[in-house]
Amino acid sequence: MASIHNRKLIAALAKELKAKDPEIEELKDAYLYSIVSLQV
């Protein structure tokens, strides 16, 4: 019973992460850009 619940939980979390992925990529790009800017 617990394994079924865990699978559903993991699926829900994976879906949520996938939805946030573009936002995370955008933040990473902004962070890398700011580091490069500071080095110049």
Backbone atoms as SQL, in Angstrom:
CREATE TABLE atoms (id INTEGER PRIMARY KEY, chain TEXT, resi INTEGER, resn TEXT, atom TEXT, x REAL, y REAL, z REAL);
INSERT INTO atoms VALUES
  (1, 'A', 1, 'MET', 'N', 0.825, -1.211, 0.000),
  (2, 'A', 1, 'MET', 'CA', 0.000, 0.000, 0.000),
  (3, 'A', 1, 'MET', 'C', 0.861, 1.264, 0.000),
  (4, 'A', 2, 'ALA', 'N', 1.894, 1.256, 0.816),
  (5, 'A', 2, 'ALA', 'CA', 2.750, 2.442, 0.910),
  (6, 'A', 2, 'ALA', 'C', 3.461, 2.730, -0.410),
  (7, 'A', 3, 'SER', 'N', 3.857, 1.659, -1.119),
  (8, 'A', 3, 'SER', 'CA', 4.586, 1.870, -2.372),
  (9, 'A', 3, 'SER', 'C', 3.706, 2.554, -3.425),
  (10, 'A', 4, 'ILE', 'N', 2.424, 2.254, -3.433),
  (11, 'A', 4, 'ILE', 'CA', 1.501, 2.907, -4.369),
  (12, 'A', 4, 'ILE', 'C', 1.407, 4.393, -4.025),
  (13, 'A', 5, 'HIS', 'N', 1.293, 4.666, -2.745),
  (14, 'A', 5, 'HIS', 'CA', 1.226, 6.054, -2.298),
  (15, 'A', 5, 'HIS', 'C', 2.516, 6.787, -2.664),
  (16, 'A', 6, 'ASN', 'N', 3.659, 6.135, -2.436),
  (17, 'A', 6, 'ASN', 'CA', 4.947, 6.748, -2.751),
  (18, 'A', 6, 'ASN', 'C', 5.073, 7.046, -4.238),
  (19, 'A', 7, 'ARG', 'N', 4.611, 6.117, -5.075),
  (20, 'A', 7, 'ARG', 'CA', 4.677, 6.345, -6.521),
  (21, 'A', 7, 'ARG', 'C', 3.849, 7.546, -6.929),
  (22, 'A', 8, 'LYS', 'N', 2.667, 7.669, -6.331),
  (23, 'A', 8, 'LYS', 'CA', 1.807, 8.813, -6.646),
  (24, 'A', 8, 'LYS', 'C', 2.471, 10.105, -6.185),
  (25, 'A', 9, 'LEU', 'N', 3.078, 10.069, -5.012),
  (26, 'A', 9, 'LEU', 'CA', 3.756, 11.245, -4.469),
  (27, 'A', 9, 'LEU', 'C', 4.925, 11.645, -5.358),
  (28, 'A', 10, 'ILE', 'N', 5.729, 10.674, -5.760),
  (29, 'A', 10, 'ILE', 'CA', 6.877, 10.938, -6.633),
  (30, 'A', 10, 'ILE', 'C', 6.407, 11.492, -7.974),
  (31, 'A', 11, 'ALA', 'N', 5.335, 10.927, -8.518),
  (32, 'A', 11, 'ALA', 'CA', 4.798, 11.413, -9.794),
  (33, 'A', 11, 'ALA', 'C', 4.336, 12.860, -9.669),
  (34, 'A', 12, 'ALA', 'N', 3.677, 13.180, -8.565),
  (35, 'A', 12, 'ALA', 'CA', 3.201, 14.548, -8.351),
  (36, 'A', 12, 'ALA', 'C', 4.374, 15.512, -8.204),
  (37, 'A', 13, 'LEU', 'N', 5.401, 15.103, -7.456),
  (38, 'A', 13, 'LEU', 'CA', 6.577, 15.954, -7.279),
  (39, 'A', 13, 'LEU', 'C', 7.321, 16.150, -8.601),
  (40, 'A', 14, 'ALA', 'N', 7.439, 15.090, -9.379),
  (41, 'A', 14, 'ALA', 'CA', 8.119, 15.175, -10.667),
  (42, 'A', 14, 'ALA', 'C', 7.380, 16.147, -11.595),
  (43, 'A', 15, 'LYS', 'N', 6.060, 16.074, -11.571),
  (44, 'A', 15, 'LYS', 'CA', 5.250, 16.965, -12.403),
  (45, 'A', 15, 'LYS', 'C', 5.453, 18.413, -11.978),
  (46, 'A', 16, 'GLU', 'N', 5.488, 18.642, -10.680),
  (47, 'A', 16, 'GLU', 'CA', 5.692, 19.983, -10.145),
  (48, 'A', 16, 'GLU', 'C', 7.073, 20.518, -10.523),
  (49, 'A', 17, 'LEU', 'N', 8.086, 19.674, -10.401),
  (50, 'A', 17, 'LEU', 'CA', 9.448, 20.091, -10.771),
  (51, 'A', 17, 'LEU', 'C', 9.538, 20.432, -12.246),
  (52, 'A', 18, 'LYS', 'N', 8.900, 19.615, -13.075),
  (53, 'A', 18, 'LYS', 'CA', 8.933, 19.856, -14.517),
  (54, 'A', 18, 'LYS', 'C', 8.286, 21.203, -14.843),
  (55, 'A', 19, 'ALA', 'N', 7.243, 21.542, -14.123),
  (56, 'A', 19, 'ALA', 'CA', 6.570, 22.819, -14.342),
  (57, 'A', 19, 'ALA', 'C', 7.471, 23.992, -13.957),
  (58, 'A', 20, 'LYS', 'N', 8.326, 23.784, -12.949),
  (59, 'A', 20, 'LYS', 'CA', 9.208, 24.850, -12.493),
  (60, 'A', 20, 'LYS', 'C', 10.523, 24.905, -13.275),
  (61, 'A', 21, 'ASP', 'N', 10.783, 23.898, -14.091),
  (62, 'A', 21, 'ASP', 'CA', 12.063, 23.804, -14.787),
  (63, 'A', 21, 'ASP', 'C', 12.438, 25.058, -15.583),
  (64, 'A', 22, 'PRO', 'N', 11.536, 25.627, -16.401),
  (65, 'A', 22, 'PRO', 'CA', 11.907, 26.834, -17.156),
  (66, 'A', 22, 'PRO', 'C', 12.309, 27.981, -16.223),
  (67, 'A', 23, 'GLU', 'N', 11.625, 28.093, -15.100),
  (68, 'A', 23, 'GLU', 'CA', 11.928, 29.140, -14.132),
  (69, 'A', 23, 'GLU', 'C', 13.333, 28.924, -13.547),
  (70, 'A', 24, 'ILE', 'N', 13.664, 27.676, -13.245),
  (71, 'A', 24, 'ILE', 'CA', 14.984, 27.345, -12.711),
  (72, 'A', 24, 'ILE', 'C', 16.061, 27.659, -13.747),
  (73, 'A', 25, 'GLU', 'N', 15.818, 27.289, -14.998),
  (74, 'A', 25, 'GLU', 'CA', 16.789, 27.568, -16.066),
  (75, 'A', 25, 'GLU', 'C', 17.014, 29.075, -16.213),
  (76, 'A', 26, 'GLU', 'N', 15.954, 29.838, -16.121),
  (77, 'A', 26, 'GLU', 'CA', 16.038, 31.288, -16.236),
  (78, 'A', 26, 'GLU', 'C', 16.896, 31.869, -15.101),
  (79, 'A', 27, 'LEU', 'N', 16.680, 31.360, -13.886),
  (80, 'A', 27, 'LEU', 'CA', 17.468, 31.822, -12.745),
  (81, 'A', 27, 'LEU', 'C', 18.940, 31.457, -12.897),
  (82, 'A', 28, 'LYS', 'N', 19.208, 30.250, -13.388),
  (83, 'A', 28, 'LYS', 'CA', 20.600, 29.824, -13.606),
  (84, 'A', 28, 'LYS', 'C', 21.274, 30.736, -14.622),
  (85, 'A', 29, 'ASP', 'N', 20.574, 31.034, -15.717),
  (86, 'A', 29, 'ASP', 'CA', 21.141, 31.908, -16.745),
  (87, 'A', 29, 'ASP', 'C', 21.446, 33.290, -16.176),
  (88, 'A', 30, 'ALA', 'N', 20.525, 33.830, -15.391),
  (89, 'A', 30, 'ALA', 'CA', 20.730, 35.144, -14.792),
  (90, 'A', 30, 'ALA', 'C', 21.907, 35.121, -13.827),
  (91, 'A', 31, 'TYR', 'N', 22.029, 34.047, -13.062),
  (92, 'A', 31, 'TYR', 'CA', 23.122, 33.896, -12.103),
  (93, 'A', 31, 'TYR', 'C', 24.466, 33.817, -12.827),
  (94, 'A', 32, 'LEU', 'N', 24.531, 32.991, -13.873),
  (95, 'A', 32, 'LEU', 'CA', 25.775, 32.862, -14.631),
  (96, 'A', 32, 'LEU', 'C', 26.141, 34.189, -15.283),
  (97, 'A', 33, 'TYR', 'N', 25.167, 34.902, -15.798),
  (98, 'A', 33, 'TYR', 'CA', 25.409, 36.190, -16.432),
  (99, 'A', 33, 'TYR', 'C', 25.981, 37.184, -15.425),
  (100, 'A', 34, 'SER', 'N', 25.426, 37.182, -14.210),
  (101, 'A', 34, 'SER', 'CA', 25.915, 38.120, -13.199),
  (102, 'A', 34, 'SER', 'C', 27.339, 37.786, -12.779),
  (103, 'A', 35, 'ILE', 'N', 27.676, 36.502, -12.722),
  (104, 'A', 35, 'ILE', 'CA', 29.058, 36.103, -12.372),
  (105, 'A', 35, 'ILE', 'C', 30.028, 36.562, -13.464),
  (106, 'A', 36, 'VAL', 'N', 29.650, 36.343, -14.724),
  (107, 'A', 36, 'VAL', 'CA', 30.509, 36.760, -15.834),
  (108, 'A', 36, 'VAL', 'C', 30.664, 38.279, -15.834),
  (109, 'A', 37, 'SER', 'N', 29.587, 38.985, -15.543),
  (110, 'A', 37, 'SER', 'CA', 29.643, 40.443, -15.491),
  (111, 'A', 37, 'SER', 'C', 30.593, 40.937, -14.420),
  (112, 'A', 38, 'LEU', 'N', 30.588, 40.256, -13.270),
  (113, 'A', 38, 'LEU', 'CA', 31.468, 40.662, -12.173),
  (114, 'A', 38, 'LEU', 'C', 32.932, 40.411, -12.505),
  (115, 'A', 39, 'GLN', 'N', 33.206, 39.388, -13.288),
  (116, 'A', 39, 'GLN', 'CA', 34.592, 39.044, -13.615),
  (117, 'A', 39, 'GLN', 'C', 35.206, 40.015, -14.622),
  (118, 'A', 40, 'VAL', 'N', 34.404, 40.675, -15.403),
  (119, 'A', 40, 'VAL', 'CA', 34.913, 41.591, -16.446),
  (120, 'A', 40, 'VAL', 'C', 35.440, 42.856, -15.846);
